[in-house]
Each structure stands twice: as C-alpha cells, then as structure tokens.
Amino acid sequence: MPKMKTHSGAKKRFKVTATGKVRGRHSFTSHILEKKSPKRKRHLATPAVISDHDAPRVKKLLGRGA
C-alpha cells in the first residue's frame, strides 16, 4: 500500500499542539471589520482551539492518528 498523503489544505490551516489539541483560525476575521470592536478583533486574531468533536477529522487529514 502507498503511504497516506497529508491534506495540503489542512496542513496550511491547522497545527497540532504538543498535548494533541488542534489549533486553527477563528471565523469572522477576514472582512466587515469596521463594525467589530478592537477588543473583539484582537481576541479573534489569537488561534482558536478546534472542538473535540472536529479534532479527529482534522487529525486524520494531517496524517496523525485519530
């Protein structure tokens, strides 16, 4: 059997932390920013921890054991 390939889109968008959590970008960060408060935009800029429900799917795409 050939090796599994890492999903190119997923490897650009997600990182797995040392403890095994998956980090990614928050939604609502790319446009219509004028009406959002500076505090809200600042908090959205920090990486989000992907929910436990979605993490196994992302790990599978990244070639990690889920």
ABEGO torsion letter per residue (X at the ends): XBBBBBBAAAAAABBBBAAGBBBBBBBGAABGAAABBAAAAAAAABBBBBBAAAAAAAAAAAGBBX
